[in-house]
Amino acid sequence: MFLLAVIILVSLSLNRKSAVLNVEGKILCVPAKKGGIERGINAQGIIIRDETVYMSPACGTLRIAVAERDRVRANTIIAQIIPGEIYGNIQGNKGINLIAERPGIISFTLDRLERILTPSSWMDLDMEATSQIISEPVETMSDMYVDKGQLLYRIVDNYRIYMLVISGFDNIPPTDSFFTVGRKCNLRLNSVSDNIYSAKVVSRVDTNEAGPGSSAVLFELTDFPYELYYLRHVDIKIITEIKKGLLIPKQAVVEDKNGYLVYTPANLGVNPKPIEVIGSDDHQVVCEGLKEGQRVVINPYIIREKGIAVWK
């Protein structure tokens, strides 16, 4: 009888362990981790650079001496113009040197907007028309024939860059205090990288000044994202708030009459854990009430479907 009792107890223990493994195989869990969720305004920006455009002083063949995106000092030789009518005919002819008058980043890609969109003239533009500007980049290449007066390249100031945000739609109110001139903020340039860049509001045109649907905000970037030395249009997110705390998937949160809770795995079941949601987006929530690394069930619907015990 004693041996029989031992066998029965061992069997029950094994069956219980198997049941626990079966339950854990059905519920899916992830650990809570530190992080943050951004709130912000999505918009499109037009890049305005402080730049100098150089024109060809003569007709001839262009010989480029530096590369796209090179940083140069003042008085650096950028290129040479070899006049066509004397090219190869006069021994020792070195052509006409094109020299940088200021330091900066060289770009041989021109979109014909360099002299239209400038830091000093943007407020004179038709805001509605500016938002619809389409750039048509043209690339200058070595050994190409150029005419006198033809635009060849530009030198971009790599210490200052501006971004004009047109607010011809309802979700960017330039009269809002967030857009006060001099206020600092953070921008995420979605079409450039995942980095966050700092900026400040340097000017704005309010709706009542520029007419309905044609207001704008001008930001000066503190950082210099190098991709912006040639891009003209960029998708941005103006970050208005960052909620920090413990991140968990949104599908882990269950709403009940007392607020929100999550389920944490326990032996042969789960424990309900009340939480406070302090921020969310489409996929995650920032919450309080959990410990970092604490596991939560991300498919809580299965608890009722499978009859998993909930321990109070």
C-alpha positions, 0 to 999 in steps of 0.5 A, a space after each residue: 500500500 505504501 509503494 502504491 501511494 508513492 507511485 500515485 503521488 509521483 504520477 500526480 506530481 508529473 502530471 501537474 508539472 506537465 500541466 504547468 509546462 502546457 500552460 506556459 507553452 500557451 501564454 506568451 510573456 515579455 519583460 517590462 523594460 525601461 524606455 520612452 514614448 514620444 508625442 509630437 506633430 508630424 509635418 513636412 519641412 523645407 530645408 533652407 541653407 546659408 550657401 553661396 552659389 558659384 557661376 562659371 566665369 567663362 565658357 570651356 571645359 570644367 575640371 573638378 578638383 574636390 569631391 562632393 561633400 568635401 569640407 574646404 577652407 577659404 581660398 581652396 581651388 574647387 575647379 578649373 575652367 579650360 577655355 575651349 578655343 585655346 584648350 590644348 593649343 597653348 603650352 602651359 595653359 592652366 585654365 581659370 581657377 575657381 576658388 572658394 571665397 568662404 569655408 563650408 561643404 561643397 555640393 555639385 548638385 543644384 536644384 535651382 532654389 538656392 537663391 530663392 530659399 534663403 534665411 533672409 528672404 523666406 518671409 517674402 515668399 508665398 507660403 502656400 506656394 512654398 509648400 508646393 515647391 518642387 526641386 529639380 536637382 542638376 548635377 555638375 560633373 567634371 569634364 563637362 562643357 559649361 557656358 559663361 554664367 552657368 551655375 556650377 556648384 555651391 558652398 554650404 555653411 556647415 555651422 547653420 541650417 534652417 528648416 521651414 515648416 509650413 502649417 497650412 493644416 490644422 495640426 500645427 498651430 503656429 500661434 501655440 506657445 510651443 512655437 514661441 520665438 526662441 524656444 528650444 525643441 527636439 526634432 526627429 527627421 524621419 526621412 534622414 535618420 533615427 536620431 533626435 536633433 535639437 533646434 530652436 524657433 527663430 521666426 514665424 508667420 502667424 495665420 492672421 498675418 499671412 492669411 488663412 492656411 498659409 502660416 509657417 515656422 522657421 527652425 534653426 538646427 543646433 546640430 548639422 545632419 550632413 544629409 541636409 547639405 543636399 536634401 530640400 524636402 524632409 519629413 519631420 516630427 516635432 517632439 512635444 513630449 516624451 513619457 519615460 518609464 517601463 515599456 510593455 506591449 499595448 496588447 498586454 494591457 487589460 481594462 477593467 472597472 478599476 482601471 488597467 491591469 496586466 497578468 503576470 505568470 504564476 505556478 498553474 496560472 497568472 496573477 493580475 497586477 494593477 498598473 497606471 498607464 502614463 503614455 501610449 502609442 499604437 504599439 506600446 504603453 509606458 506604465 507604473 506599477 511593475 518592476 523592470 524585467 517583470 514578465 507580463 502576458 501579451 496574449 491575455 485573451 487566452 486566459 479565459 479561452 483556455 481556463 487558466 487560473 487567475 490567482 487573486 
